[in-house]
Amino acid sequence: MDCSDTLEWLEAAELGQATAADTEVVQARQHLTTCPVCQQEWPARKSWALQLAASISDVPIPSGLRERLLADVPMPAAVSTTAVHPRRSSRRWVLMSALCLTLLVGLLQFWPQPQPPLTLVELQQGLSVELAGLPEFRGDFDPHLPAIWATSFDFDRSFVRGYPPHGMASGQVALIPFQYPLAGQPEPVKGRLLILPRQRFAESQRTLATQNFRQAQVQYFRGLPGAFLVWSEDDLIYVCLMPGDPEHLARFQRSLAAPRSLT
């Protein structure tokens, strides 16, 4: 028996594809005791085989995948029942098939899934989440301030966070905290601006979004102190959330929307 066959049969025995009593396995072990090349090669080969077997067993197989794969494989007209030992080419085919199946399942786990649309209620919850608990923004669009806001705020990309914090849509919405001084208020009013693509906003609620910030109507939260605005620009939906007195949001809107001097 040569070195290649020796390693193949030792591997088959290690993976349970052959037994220690098989003639080929006995011959392979005898060859191993006298061959320095196999003695040097076998530990690495054995470790690789065990790691492959462990990784395959750790990957969850989606329900029904085995049946779908078998349904697409043409079955031979006749199967011989005389062969009792797997040949080397068969073992290689099994290992390669298992490896390909492992990679396939891994790809399925990371395959982009259609993201569910977010409702206004889900977006309103962004007012109460802790900023430290939000992930990085991972949306597939470039967040930017509304046109009117750009005259009053400096946009700093480092302040953009991802929303919501959990679930399939985690991090896909841009959340930007802001504060703004109002006359007569000892402290600046604080709020949060959420930005998302129009197609990610619930279709049944898109009619709530007016065409610009000036026309947006201040709406109250249900059961909570505060108010919000919803409007659209280009292909983006903007939701401005502000806690406390709803009049603060109305004054904030009037202040930003007021005409400004060029000087």
Residue, then its C-alpha position, 0 to 999 in steps of 0.5 A: m500500500d502506498c502513502s496516498d492510500t494509507l492516508e486515505w484509509l486512515e482518514a476514512a477510519e477516523l471519520g467512521q467511514a471504515t472500521a478498524a477490522d477492514t483489511e485496508v485499514v489494518q494494512a494502512r496502520q502497518h504501513l504507518t508504523t514503518c513509513p517516516v513520511c506518513q508519520q510526519e503527514w498523518p497528524a496534520r491530515k487527521s487534524w484537518a479531517l476532524q476539524l472539517a467533520a466538526s464544522i459540518s456538524d456545527v452548521p444547522i441544515p435548513s429544513g427541507l434542504r436535503e430533500r430538495l437537493l436529493a430531488d434534483v440529483p438524478m438517481p442511477a438506474a441500478v446500484s450495486t450491493t456488492a461493494v462494502h468498502p468506500r473507494r478513495s474517489s467516493r470518500r473524496w466526493v463525500l468530503m467535497s460535497a459536505l464542504c460545498l454544502t457547508l459553504l452553501v448553508g453559510l452563504l444562505q445565512f448571510w444572503p441579503q434578506p428583504q427588509p420589512p418596512l418600518t411603521l411610524v410607531e416603530l420610528q417613534q420609539g427611537l426617541s426613548v432608546e439610549l444612544a449608547g445602545l445603538p449600532e453603527f449606521r449600516g443603511d444603503f443610502d447617504p444620510h444628509l440633513p434636510a435643505i432647510w436644516a443645513t442653514s442652522f446645523d453643521f452636519d457631523r457624520s460621527f454623530v449618525r447612529g443606526y436604528p433600530p438597535h435590534g431585528m432584521a432592520s437593525g442599523q438601517v435607519a440613520l438617527i441623528p440627535f440634535q439640540y436647538p436654542l429657543a428664545g425664552q427657554p433656559e436650555p436648548v430643546k433636544g430631539r432626534l432626526l430619523i432618515l430612511p429611504r421612502q421604500r423602507f417606510a410603511e406604504s400605508q403611511r407614506t401619505l402622512a409625509t408632506q413634500n417639505f419641512r415647512q408644510a409638515q404638520v406637528q402631530y402629538f404622540r399618543g400617551l406620551p409628552g412630545a410631538f413629531l413631524v414627517w416629511s419627504e425630500d427626494d427619495l428620503i423620509y424624514v421623521c423629527l421627534m421631540p419630547g416635552d411640550p409640543e409647542h417647542l417643536a412648532r416653534f422650532q419648525r417656524s424658526l428654521a423655516a423663517p426666511r433668512s437674510l443673506t447678510 
